[in-house]
Amino acid sequence: MSTYTLHCACNTVELTLSGEPKVKAYCHCIDCRELMNTPFAPVTAWTEESVSITKGEESITVYQHPTLRMRKYFCSSCGEVLFNSNCVDWRVVPQLLMAKSYDNQLPEELASTAHIFYEQRIVSVSDDLPKHTRGLSSPVFEE
């Protein structure tokens, strides 16, 4: 079983991720775009049981989105986003945080393998990864 240790910019909060992520993808969904204020998000998604806060839990602030069933967890000291929770309560961890925790190099096994919710995109991406209309089990988007 794989284990990854992540920390915020000021090292106040530390997370441990164990096992394998449910998703390793670029998410283009409307909800992620709104919560994260970005055109798409390179993320890994983990079950709640796979994510442990191993240091600084008292320094985590939670933002509950006013209309979505999503929350953003961030360090109250440096403001770094640690993860978001989505409507199925997975922990959606930014790949940027993962890379920053590993000398600015994303562990190869955690690289995105697809684009998801591509039919909702606002930016088209030209790469060789499959682009799914919804989640990973949905059909590939056809232009």
Secondary structure, DSSP 8 states (H G I E B T S, - for coil): --EEEEE-TTSS-EEEEES--SEEEEE--HHHHHHHTSS-EEEEEE-GGGEEEEE-GGGEEEEE-SSSS-EEEEETTT--EEEEE-TT--EEEEHHHHHHHTTT---GGGS--EEESGGG-SS---SSS-BBSSSTTS-B---
